[in-house]
């Protein structure tokens, strides 16, 4: 089995040998990793729980963590789930990779559909599952939203949406999510929404696929699953705390599978994570920083302010050339859209992750603006 190179490995190869101008400090806007300190109360909870390292963690997760995650879903989305409808996970990357393998293990000629551009794990999971891929291309003409009328979807086994979207920052409305739920029921495919950016938004809180499922009368969440994480909302990717929630019939069997995977979260991490899931104030604080950063991007680069996420999906003439020359002239690293599997359009894009404080973000965005103005000349 041969996997594609990860985007950041490809970026390192692209920039290898380039000497940026020394007058600028390096600015890395490539990875979706918040550059703020994890809140003190979360760090303290982790420090105070190190005595639990002597114990094996349960694959199913501790009750206090599940209660915190269920509480988050109830407070944030008004969705009240049973314990059997949620599984704590070791982040969401591992779920996105191993869940398709579990689901499609005994399916002959499996078919996975997911949005493109995409988080590389989607494609890696499809490759590991030996599945054929349907790319749901997100284009400027479609508002960077997937085509629900794609006739190929009737044969899909698994469809992965990503709203709010990485990297385009588009958001599916509750009405649109309802339409996807109805399609999943009509064609009997499993529909998963990657909701890891649900808490990073400017004005309107994005809806969950779980809300949409209830809205259309699918209160048992048949065929419906969501994943979420505290990595972005709590500036704590190192805690590796996520969950998968929805259809309990699927999750019951998936739980059996997970006992063999060995992806249980260490107990000190679960203790700290439970507190993070239960608190909203620290999330509001970081959300304001991201809002300011989006406003700065709009003012300085002249782009439309993103509805959610901390990304700018910037249209350029040539994403590879833009990335190399921006690094050479301004010591700013961004990620070419083609490294995220972007297909189906003549346009080129780069992804800019606005994960620094607003003062530093402003300085870097001015560098990018100056570079663009120079390139136009």
VODOTI-192414 format. One line per 5 residues: number of its first residue (from 1); their letters; for each residue x, y, z of N, C-alpha, C. Coordinates in steps of 0.2 Angstrom, whole numbers, plus 2048, in hexadecimal, padded with zeros to 3 digits. Layout:
# VODOTI-192414
NUM) A) X Y Z X Y Z X Y Z ~ ...
//
This chain:
# VODOTI-192414
1) XXXXX) 804 7FA 800 800 800 800 804 806 800 ~ 803 80B 7FC 807 811 7FB 803 817 7FC ~ 805 81B 802 801 821 803 804 827 800 ~ 800 82C 7FF 803 833 7FC 807 836 802 ~ 80B 83A 800 80F 83E 805 80B 843 808
6) XXXXX) 80C 844 80F 808 849 812 809 850 810 ~ 805 854 810 806 85B 80D 80C 85F 810 ~ 80D 85E 816 813 862 819 819 85F 817 ~ 81A 858 816 820 856 813 821 858 80C ~ 81B 859 808 81C 85C 801 81E 863 801
11) XXXXX) 81B 867 806 81D 86E 807 825 86E 809 ~ 827 86A 80D 82E 86A 80F 833 869 809 ~ 831 865 804 834 863 7FE 834 869 7F9 ~ 82E 86C 7F9 82D 872 7F5 831 878 7F6 ~ 832 879 7FD 836 87F 7FF 83D 87D 801
16) XXXXX) 83F 877 800 846 875 801 84B 879 7FD ~ 850 87C 800 855 87F 7FC 854 887 7FB ~ 84E 889 7FD 84C 890 7FC 84F 894 802 ~ 852 899 801 855 89D 807 851 8A4 807 ~ 84C 8A4 80C 848 8AA 80D 84C 8B0 80F
21) XXXXX) 84A 8B6 80E 84D 8BC 810 84E 8BC 817 ~ 854 8BE 81A 855 8BE 821 852 8C3 825 ~ 84F 8C8 821 84D 8CE 825 846 8CD 828 ~ 843 8C7 826 83D 8C5 829 83D 8BF 82D ~ 83A 8BE 833 83A 8B8 837 835 8B3 833
26) XXXXX) 836 8AD 834 832 8A8 831 82B 8A8 834 ~ 826 8A8 82F 81F 8A8 831 81C 8A1 82E ~ 819 89D 832 817 897 830 80F 897 831 ~ 80C 897 82B 804 897 82B 802 891 827 ~ 805 88C 828 803 886 824 7FF 881 828
31) XXXXX) 800 880 82E 7FD 87B 832 7F7 87E 837 ~ 7F2 87A 837 7EC 87C 83C 7ED 87B 843 ~ 7F3 87E 846 7F4 87D 84D 7F4 883 850 ~ 7F0 884 855 7EF 88B 858 7F6 88C 85C ~ 7F8 893 85B 7FE 895 85E 7FD 898 864
36) XXXXX) 7F9 896 868 7F7 899 86F 7F9 894 874 ~ 7FA 897 87A 7FB 892 880 7F4 88E 881 ~ 7F5 888 883 7EF 884 885 7ED 887 88C ~ 7E7 889 88D 7E4 88C 893 7E7 889 899 ~ 7E9 88D 89E 7EC 88B 8A4 7E8 885 8A8
41) XXXXX) 7E1 886 8A8 7DD 881 8AC 7DE 87A 8A9 ~ 7DF 87A 8A2 7DF 874 89F 7E6 871 8A1 ~ 7EB 875 8A0 7F2 872 8A2 7F3 870 8A9 ~ 7EF 874 8AE 7F0 872 8B5 7EC 86B 8B6 ~ 7E7 86A 8B3 7E3 864 8B3 7E7 85E 8B1
46) XXXXX) 7EB 85F 8AC 7F0 85A 8A9 7F5 858 8AE ~ 7F8 85E 8B1 7FE 85D 8B6 7FB 859 8BC ~ 7F5 85B 8BE 7F2 858 8C4 7F0 851 8C4 ~ 7F0 84E 8BE 7EE 847 8BC 7F3 842 8BA ~ 7F9 844 8BB 7FF 840 8B9 7FF 839 8BD
51) XXXXX) 7FC 839 8C3 7FC 833 8C7 7F8 82D 8C3 ~ 7F4 82F 8BE 7EF 82A 8BB 7F3 827 8B5 ~ 7F9 829 8B4 7FD 825 8AF 7FF 81E 8B1 ~ 7FE 81C 8B7 7FF 815 8B9 7F9 811 8B6 ~ 7F4 813 8B4 7EE 80F 8B2 7ED 80F 8AA
56) XXXXX) 7EB 809 8A8 7E9 809 8A1 7E2 80D 8A0 ~ 7E2 811 89B 7DC 814 899 7D7 80F 895 ~ 7D1 810 896 7CC 80C 893 7CB 80E 88C ~ 7CA 80A 887 7C9 80B 880 7C3 810 87F ~ 7BE 80E 883 7B7 812 883 7B7 819 886
61) XXXXX) 7BD 81A 889 7BD 821 88C 7BA 821 893 ~ 7BC 826 897 7B9 826 89E 7B2 82A 89E ~ 7AE 828 8A3 7A7 82B 8A3 7A8 832 8A3 ~ 7AC 835 8A7 7AC 83D 8A8 7AE 840 8A1 ~ 7B2 83D 89D 7B4 840 897 7AE 840 892
66) XXXXX) 7AA 83A 892 7A5 839 88E 79F 83E 890 ~ 79E 83F 896 799 844 899 79B 84B 897 ~ 7A1 84D 897 7A3 853 895 7A2 854 88D ~ 7A3 84F 889 7A2 850 882 79B 850 880 ~ 797 84C 884 790 84C 883 78D 853 885
71) XXXXX) 790 856 88A 78E 85C 88D 78F 862 888 ~ 795 861 885 797 866 87F 792 866 87A ~ 790 860 877 78B 85F 872 784 862 874 ~ 782 861 87A 77C 863 87C 77C 86B 87D ~ 781 86E 880 781 875 881 782 879 87A
76) XXXXX) 787 876 876 788 879 870 783 878 86A ~ 780 872 869 77C 871 864 775 86F 866 ~ 774 86E 86D 76D 86C 86F 76C 865 86D ~ 771 861 86C 770 85A 86B 771 856 871 ~ 76D 852 873 76E 84E 879 76F 846 877
81) XXXXX) 775 844 878 776 83D 876 776 838 87C ~ 776 832 87A 777 82D 87F 77E 82B 87F ~ 780 828 885 787 826 886 789 821 880 ~ 785 81D 87D 786 819 878 787 81C 871 ~ 786 822 871 786 826 86B 78C 82A 86A
86) XXXXX) 791 829 86E 797 82D 86E 79D 829 870 ~ 7A3 829 86D 7A9 826 86F 7AE 82B 86F ~ 7B2 82C 875 7B7 831 875 7BD 82E 871 ~ 7C1 832 86D 7C6 82F 869 7CD 833 86A ~ 7D2 830 868 7D9 833 869 7DA 838 863
91) XXXXX) 7D6 83E 864 7D6 843 85F 7D1 840 859 ~ 7D1 843 854 7CD 841 84E 7D1 83F 848 ~ 7D7 840 848 7DB 83D 842 7DB 836 842 ~ 7DB 832 848 7DB 82B 848 7D5 828 846 ~ 7CF 82C 848 7C8 82A 846 7C7 82A 83F
96) XXXXX) 7C9 830 83C 7C9 831 835 7CD 82C 831 ~ 7D2 829 833 7D6 824 830 7D3 81D 831 ~ 7D2 81B 837 7D0 814 838 7C8 813 838 ~ 7C4 818 838 7BD 816 838 7BB 814 831 ~ 7BD 817 82B 7BC 814 825 7BE 80D 824
101) XXXXX) 7C4 80B 827 7C6 805 826 7C2 800 82A ~ 7BF 802 830 7BA 7FE 833 7B4 7FD 82F ~ 7B1 802 82D 7AB 802 82A 7AB 7FF 823 ~ 7B0 7FF 820 7B0 7FC 819 7B4 7F6 818 ~ 7B6 7F3 81E 7BA 7ED 81E 7B7 7E7 81A
106) XXXXX) 7B1 7E6 81A 7AE 7E0 816 7AA 7E2 810 ~ 7AB 7E9 80E 7A7 7EB 809 7AB 7EA 802 ~ 7A8 7E7 7FD 7AB 7E6 7F7 7AB 7EC 7F3 ~ 7B1 7EE 7F0 7B1 7F4 7EC 7AE 7FA 7F0 ~ 7B1 7FC 7F6 7AF 802 7FA 7B0 808 7F6
111) XXXXX) 7AB 80D 7F7 7AB 814 7F4 7AB 819 7FA ~ 7B0 81D 7FA 7B0 823 7FF 7AF 82A 7FB ~ 7AB 82E 7FD 7AB 835 7FB 7AD 83A 800 ~ 7B1 83F 7FE 7B2 844 803 7B4 84A 7FF ~ 7B4 850 803 7B5 856 800 7BC 857 7FE
116) XXXXX) 7BD 85B 7F8 7C3 85D 7F6 7C4 864 7F4 ~ 7C8 868 7F7 7CE 866 7FA 7CD 862 801 ~ 7D2 85F 804 7D0 85A 809 7D6 85A 80E ~ 7D4 858 814 7D9 856 819 7DC 84F 817 ~ 7E2 84F 817 7E6 849 814 7E3 842 817
121) XXXXX) 7E1 842 81D 7DF 83C 820 7D9 839 81C ~ 7D5 83D 819 7CF 83A 816 7D2 835 810 ~ 7D7 838 80C 7D9 834 807 7DD 82E 809 ~ 7E1 82F 80E 7E5 82A 811 7E0 824 814 ~ 7DB 826 817 7D6 821 819 7D3 81D 813
126) XXXXX) 7D2 820 80E 7CF 81D 808 7D4 818 805 ~ 7DA 81A 805 7DF 816 802 7E0 810 806 ~ 7E0 811 80D 7E1 80B 812 7DB 806 811 ~ 7D5 809 80F 7CF 805 80F 7CE 802 808 ~ 7D3 804 803 7D3 802 7FC 7CC 804 7F9
131) XXXXX) 7CA 80A 7FA 7C4 80C 7F8 7C5 811 7F2 ~ 7C0 811 7EE 7C0 816 7E8 7BE 81C 7EB ~ 7C0 822 7E8 7BF 828 7EB 7BA 82C 7E6 ~ 7B5 830 7E9 7B1 835 7E6 7B4 83C 7E9 ~ 7B6 840 7E5 7B8 846 7E7 7B3 84B 7E7
136) XXXXX) 7B0 84E 7EC 7AB 853 7EC 7AE 85A 7EC ~ 7B0 85C 7E6 7B4 862 7E5 7B0 869 7E7 ~ 7B4 86C 7EB 7B2 873 7EE 7B4 878 7EA ~ 7B0 87C 7E6 7B3 881 7E1 7B0 888 7E3 ~ 7B3 88D 7E1 7B0 894 7E2 7A9 895 7DF
141) XXXXX) 7A8 891 7DA 7A1 892 7D7 79C 88F 7DB ~ 79E 88A 7DF 799 886 7E3 799 889 7EA ~ 79C 88F 7EB 79D 891 7F2 7A1 88D 7F7 ~ 7A5 888 7F3 7A9 883 7F7 7A5 87F 7FB ~ 7A0 87D 7F8 79B 878 7FB 79A 872 7F7
146) XXXXX) 79A 86C 7FA 79A 865 7F5 793 865 7F2 ~ 793 862 7EC 78D 861 7E8 789 85B 7EA ~ 784 85C 7ED 77F 857 7F0 77C 853 7EA ~ 77C 856 7E4 778 853 7DF 77D 84E 7DB ~ 783 84D 7DD 788 849 7DA 785 842 7D9
151) XXXXX) 784 83F 7D3 780 839 7D3 784 833 7D5 ~ 78B 834 7D6 78F 82E 7D8 78E 82D 7E0 ~ 78B 831 7E3 78A 830 7EA 785 82A 7EC ~ 781 829 7E7 77C 823 7E9 780 81C 7EA ~ 786 81C 7E7 78A 816 7E8 78F 816 7EE
156) XXXXX) 78F 81C 7F1 794 81D 7F7 793 818 7FD ~ 798 816 800 797 813 807 798 818 80C ~ 79D 81D 80B 79E 821 811 79F 828 80D ~ 79C 82D 810 79D 834 80E 7A0 838 814 ~ 7A5 83C 812 7A8 840 818 7A7 847 816
161) XXXXX) 7A3 84B 81A 7A3 852 819 7A8 856 81E ~ 7A9 85C 81D 7AD 860 821 7AB 867 822 ~ 7A6 868 826 7A3 86F 827 7A3 870 82F ~ 7A7 876 830 7AA 87B 82C 7B0 878 829 ~ 7B2 87A 823 7B6 877 81F 7BE 879 81F
166) XXXXX) 7C2 874 81F 7C9 875 81F 7CB 873 818 ~ 7CD 877 813 7D0 87E 815 7CC 884 812 ~ 7C6 883 80F 7C3 888 80C 7BF 88D 810 ~ 7BE 88A 817 7BA 88E 81C 7B3 88F 81A ~ 7B0 88B 815 7A9 88B 814 7A5 887 81A
171) XXXXX) 79F 889 81A 79A 886 81F 794 884 81C ~ 792 87D 81E 78B 87B 81B 786 87D 820 ~ 781 880 81E 77B 882 822 778 87C 825 ~ 773 87D 82A 770 877 82D 76B 874 827 ~ 768 879 823 764 876 81E 768 872 819
176) XXXXX) 76E 874 817 772 870 813 774 869 816 ~ 775 86A 81C 777 863 820 771 85F 820 ~ 76B 861 821 765 85D 821 764 85A 81A ~ 766 85D 815 766 85A 80E 76A 854 80E ~ 770 855 811 775 84F 811 773 849 815
181) XXXXX) 770 84B 81B 76D 845 81F 768 841 81B ~ 763 845 818 75E 842 814 761 83E 80E ~ 766 840 80B 76A 83C 806 76D 836 808 ~ 770 836 80E 773 831 811 76E 82B 813 ~ 768 82D 815 763 828 816 760 826 810
186) XXXXX) 75F 82A 80B 75D 827 804 761 822 801 ~ 768 824 801 76C 81F 7FE 770 81A 802 ~ 76E 81B 809 771 816 80E 778 816 80E ~ 77C 81C 80E 783 81C 80F 784 820 816 ~ 78A 81E 819 78B 821 820 78E 828 81E
191) XXXXX) 78B 82D 822 78D 834 821 791 837 827 ~ 797 839 826 79B 83C 82C 79D 843 82A ~ 79C 847 830 79E 84E 82F 7A4 84F 834 ~ 7A9 852 831 7AF 854 835 7AE 85B 837 ~ 7AC 85B 83E 7AA 862 841 7B0 865 845
196) XXXXX) 7B6 864 844 7BB 866 848 7BC 86D 849 ~ 7B9 871 844 7BA 878 844 7B3 87C 846 ~ 7AF 878 849 7A8 87A 84B 7A8 880 850 ~ 7AD 881 854 7AE 886 859 7B2 88C 857 ~ 7B5 88C 851 7B8 892 84E 7B4 895 849
201) XXXXX) 7B1 89A 84B 7AC 89E 846 7AC 8A5 848 ~ 7AA 8A9 844 7A9 8B0 845 7A3 8B3 848 ~ 79D 8B1 845 797 8B4 847 792 8AE 849 ~ 790 8AA 844 78B 8A5 845 78E 89E 846 ~ 78C 89B 84C 78F 895 84D 78C 88F 848
206) XXXXX) 791 88C 845 78F 887 840 78B 881 843 ~ 787 87E 83F 782 879 841 786 872 841 ~ 784 86D 845 786 867 845 782 862 841 ~ 785 85D 83E 781 858 83A 77C 854 83E ~ 77E 854 845 779 851 84A 773 855 84A
211) XXXXX) 773 85B 84A 76D 860 84B 769 85F 844 ~ 76C 85E 83F 769 85D 838 765 857 838 ~ 768 851 83B 765 84B 83B 75F 84B 83F ~ 75F 84E 845 759 84F 849 754 853 845 ~ 756 858 842 751 85D 83E 74D 859 839
216) XXXXX) 750 854 836 74D 850 831 749 84A 834 ~ 749 849 83A 746 844 83D 74A 83E 83E ~ 750 83E 83D 755 838 83E 758 839 845 ~ 754 838 84A 756 839 851 75A 833 853 ~ 75A 82D 850 75F 828 852 766 829 84E
221) XXXXX) 766 82E 84A 76D 82F 847 76F 829 842 ~ 76A 826 83F 76C 821 83B 770 823 835 ~ 776 820 834 77B 822 82F 77E 828 830 ~ 77D 82B 836 780 832 837 785 832 83C ~ 78B 835 83B 791 835 840 794 83C 83F
226) XXXXX) 796 83F 845 79B 845 845 7A1 843 849 ~ 7A6 847 847 7AC 847 84C 7AE 84E 84E ~ 7B1 84F 853 7B3 856 856 7B9 855 85A ~ 7BC 85A 85C 7C2 85A 85F 7C3 861 863 ~ 7C7 861 868 7C9 867 86C 7CF 86A 86A
231) XXXXX) 7D3 867 865 7D9 86A 863 7D9 871 861 ~ 7D4 873 85D 7D3 87A 85B 7D0 87E 860 ~ 7CA 87C 863 7C6 880 867 7CA 881 86E ~ 7CE 87D 870 7D2 87E 876 7D9 87F 876 ~ 7DC 880 86F 7E3 881 86E 7E7 87B 872
236) XXXXX) 7E4 875 871 7E7 86F 874 7E7 869 870 ~ 7EB 86A 86A 7EB 864 866 7EF 85E 869 ~ 7F3 860 86E 7F7 85B 871 7F3 856 876 ~ 7ED 858 878 7E9 854 87C 7E6 84E 878 ~ 7E6 84F 871 7E3 84A 86D 7DC 847 870
241) XXXXX) 7D8 84C 871 7D1 84A 873 7CC 84C 86E ~ 7C8 847 86B 7C3 848 867 7BD 843 868 ~ 7B8 842 864 7B3 83D 865 7B0 83C 85E ~ 7AD 836 85E 7A8 835 858 7A1 834 85B ~ 79C 836 858 795 836 85B 790 835 855
246) XXXXX) 78B 832 857 785 831 853 782 82A 853 ~ 782 826 84D 77E 820 84D 781 81B 851 ~ 77D 819 857 780 814 85C 781 80D 859 ~ 77D 80B 854 77E 805 851 785 804 84E ~ 787 809 84A 78E 809 848 793 809 84D
251) XXXXX) 792 80E 852 797 80F 857 798 809 85B ~ 793 805 85C 793 7FF 861 798 7FA 85E ~ 798 7F9 857 79D 7F5 854 7A4 7F8 853 ~ 7A4 7FF 852 7AA 802 851 7AE 802 858 ~ 7AA 802 85E 7AD 802 864 7B1 7FB 865
256) XXXXX) 7AE 7F6 863 7B1 7EF 863 7B8 7EF 85F ~ 7B8 7F2 859 7BE 7F3 855 7C3 7F7 859 ~ 7C1 7FD 85C 7C6 801 85F 7CA 7FE 865 ~ 7C7 7F8 868 7CA 7F5 86D 7D1 7F2 86A ~ 7D1 7F0 864 7D7 7ED 861 7DC 7F3 85E
261) XXXXX) 7D9 7F9 85D 7DD 7FE 85A 7E2 801 85F ~ 7E0 801 866 7E5 804 86B 7E6 80B 86B ~ 7E0 80F 86A 7E1 816 869 7DE 819 86F ~ 7DE 816 875 7DB 819 87B 7DF 81F 87E ~ 7DC 824 880 7DF 82A 882 7E2 829 889
266) XXXXX) 7E8 82B 88B 7EA 82B 892 7E6 82F 897 ~ 7E5 82C 89D 7E1 82F 8A2 7E2 836 8A3 ~ 7E8 838 8A4 7E9 840 8A5 7E7 844 8A0 ~ 7E7 842 89A 7E5 845 894 7DD 846 894 ~ 7DA 840 896 7D3 840 897 7D0 845 89C
271) XXXXX) 7D4 845 8A2 7D2 84A 8A7 7D2 851 8A5 ~ 7D8 853 8A1 7D8 85A 89F 7D3 85B 899 ~ 7D2 856 895 7CE 857 890 7C7 858 892 ~ 7C5 855 897 7BE 855 89A 7BC 85D 89C ~ 7C1 860 89F 7C1 867 8A1 7C0 86B 89B
276) XXXXX) 7C4 86A 896 7C4 86E 890 7BE 86E 88D ~ 7BB 868 88C 7B4 867 889 7AF 86A 88D ~ 7B0 86B 893 7AA 86E 897 7AA 875 898 ~ 7B0 879 896 7B0 880 896 7B0 883 890 ~ 7AC 889 890 7AB 88D 88A 7AE 893 88A
281) XXXXX) 7B0 896 88F 7B3 89D 890 7BA 89D 88C ~ 7BE 898 88D 7C4 899 889 7C4 898 882 ~ 7BE 895 880 7BD 894 878 7BB 89B 876 ~ 7B7 89E 879 7B5 8A5 877 7BB 8AA 876 ~ 7BF 8A9 87B 7C5 8AE 87B 7C9 8AC 874
286) XXXXX) 7CB 8A6 873 7CF 8A5 86D 7CB 8A6 866 ~ 7C4 8A5 867 7C0 8A7 861 7C0 8AE 85F ~ 7C1 8B2 864 7C1 8B9 862 7C8 8BB 85F ~ 7CD 8B8 861 7D3 8B9 85D 7D3 8B7 856 ~ 7D0 8B1 855 7CF 8AE 84E 7CA 8B3 84A
291) XXXXX) 7C5 8B6 84D 7C1 8BA 84A 7C5 8C1 847 ~ 7C9 8C3 84C 7CD 8C9 84A 7D2 8C7 845 ~ 7D5 8C2 845 7D9 8BF 83F 7D6 8BF 839 ~ 7D0 8BD 839 7CC 8BC 832 7CA 8C3 830 ~ 7C9 8C8 835 7C8 8CF 833 7CE 8D2 830
296) XXXXX) 7D4 8D1 833 7DA 8D3 830 7DB 8D1 829 ~ 7DA 8CA 828 7DB 8C7 821 7D6 8CB 81C ~ 7D0 8CC 81E 7CC 8CF 81A 7CE 8D6 818 ~ 7D0 8DA 81D 7D3 8E1 81C 7D9 8E1 818 ~ 7DE 8DD 81A 7E4 8DE 817 7E5 8DA 810
301) XXXXX) 7E2 8D4 80F 7E2 8D1 809 7DC 8D2 804 ~ 7D7 8D5 807 7D1 8D6 803 7CD 8D0 802 ~ 7CE 8CB 806 7CA 8C5 805 7C3 8C5 809 ~ 7BF 8C1 807 7B8 8C1 80B 7BA 8BE 812 ~ 7B7 8C1 817 7B8 8BE 81E 7B5 8B7 81E
306) XXXXX) 7B9 8B2 820 7B7 8AB 821 7B1 8AB 826 ~ 7AD 8A6 825 7A7 8A5 82A 7AA 8A1 830 ~ 7AE 89D 82F 7B1 898 834 7B8 896 833 ~ 7BB 892 837 7C2 890 837 7C6 896 838 ~ 7CD 894 838 7D2 89A 838 7D6 89A 832
311) XXXXX) 7D3 897 82C 7D6 897 826 7D4 89D 821 ~ 7D9 89E 81D 7D7 8A2 817 7D9 89E 811 ~ 7D5 89D 80C 7D6 899 806 7D7 89F 800 ~ 7DD 8A0 7FF 7DF 8A6 7FB 7E0 8A4 7F4 ~ 7DC 8A7 7EF 7DD 8A5 7E8 7E3 8A8 7E5
316) XXXXX) 7E7 8A5 7E2 7EE 8A7 7DF 7EE 8A4 7D8 ~ 7F3 8A7 7D4 7F4 8A4 7CD 7F7 89D 7CD ~ 7FC 89C 7D1 800 896 7D1 802 894 7D8 ~ 7FE 88F 7DB 7FF 88E 7E3 807 88C 7E4 ~ 80A 888 7E0 811 886 7E2 816 88C 7E1
321) XXXXX) 815 890 7DC 819 896 7DB 818 89B 7E0 ~ 812 89C 7E2 810 8A1 7E7 813 89F 7EE ~ 813 899 7EF 815 896 7F6 81D 897 7F6 ~ 820 895 7F1 828 896 7F1 82A 89D 7F1 ~ 827 8A1 7ED 829 8A8 7ED 827 8AC 7F3
326) XXXXX) 822 8AA 7F6 820 8AE 7FC 825 8AC 802 ~ 827 8A6 802 82C 8A4 807 832 8A7 805 ~ 834 8A7 7FF 83B 8AA 7FD 83B 8B1 7FF ~ 836 8B5 7FD 836 8BC 7FE 834 8BF 805 ~ 82F 8BB 808 82C 8BE 80E 82D 8B9 814
331) XXXXX) 830 8B3 813 831 8AE 819 82B 8AC 81C ~ 825 8AC 818 81F 8A9 81A 81D 8A3 817 ~ 81B 89E 81B 81A 897 818 812 896 818 ~ 80F 895 812 808 893 811 808 88C 80E ~ 802 889 80D 801 883 80B 7FE 883 804
336) XXXXX) 801 880 7FF 7FE 880 7F8 7F7 87C 7F8 ~ 7F2 87E 7F5 7EC 87B 7F5 7EC 874 7F1 ~ 7F1 874 7EC 7F1 86D 7E9 7F4 868 7ED ~ 7F7 86A 7F3 7FA 865 7F8 7F4 862 7FC ~ 7EE 865 7FB 7E8 863 7FF 7E3 860 7FA
341) XXXXX) 7E6 85D 7F4 7E2 85A 7F0 7DD 85E 7EC ~ 7DE 864 7EB 7D9 868 7E8 7D9 867 7E0 ~ 7D3 865 7DE 7D1 863 7D7 7CB 866 7D5 ~ 7CA 866 7CE 7C4 868 7CB 7C3 86F 7C9 ~ 7C8 873 7C9 7C7 87A 7C8 7CE 87C 7C5
346) XXXXX) 7CE 882 7C1 7D4 885 7BE 7D7 889 7C3 ~ 7D4 88B 7C8 7D7 890 7CD 7DC 88C 7D2 ~ 7E0 890 7D5 7E5 88E 7D9 7E4 892 7E0 ~ 7E6 88E 7E5 7E5 891 7EC 7EB 88F 7F1 ~ 7EC 893 7F6 7F0 891 7FB 7EC 892 802
351) XXXXX) 7EE 88E 807 7EA 88E 80D 7EF 892 812 ~ 7EC 897 815 7EF 89B 81A 7EC 89A 821 ~ 7F0 897 826 7ED 896 82C 7EE 89C 831 ~ 7E9 89F 833 7EA 8A5 837 7EA 8A3 83F ~ 7EF 8A0 841 7EF 89D 848 7F4 8A1 84D
356) XXXXX) 7F6 8A6 84B 7FA 8AA 84F 7F6 8B0 852 ~ 7F9 8B3 857 7F5 8B9 85A 7F4 8BE 855 ~ 7F0 8C3 856 7EE 8C8 851 7F3 8CC 84F ~ 7F8 8CE 854 7FD 8D3 852 802 8D0 84D ~ 804 8C9 84F 808 8C6 84A 805 8C4 844
361) XXXXX) 7FE 8C3 844 7FA 8C1 83E 7FA 8C7 839 ~ 7F9 8CD 83C 7F9 8D3 838 800 8D4 835 ~ 805 8D4 838 80C 8D5 835 80D 8D0 82F ~ 80B 8C9 830 80C 8C4 82B 807 8C6 825 ~ 801 8C8 826 7FD 8C9 821 7FF 8CF 81D
366) XXXXX) 802 8D4 820 805 8DA 81C 80A 8D7 818 ~ 80F 8D3 81A 814 8D0 816 811 8CC 810 ~ 80C 8C9 811 808 8C5 80B 806 8CA 806 ~ 802 8CF 809 800 8D5 804 805 8D8 800 ~ 80B 8DA 804 810 8DD 800 813 8D8 7FB
371) XXXXX) 813 8D2 7FC 816 8CD 7F7 811 8CD 7F1 ~ 80B 8CD 7F2 806 8CC 7ED 806 8D3 7E9 ~ 807 8D8 7EC 807 8DF 7E8 80D 8DF 7E4 ~ 813 8DC 7E7 819 8DC 7E3 819 8D7 7DD ~ 815 8D1 7DE 814 8CD 7D9 810 8CF 7D3
376) XX) 80B 8D3 7D5 807 8D6 7D0 80B 8DB 7CB ~ 80F 8DF 7CE 814 8E3 7CA 818 8DF 7C5
//
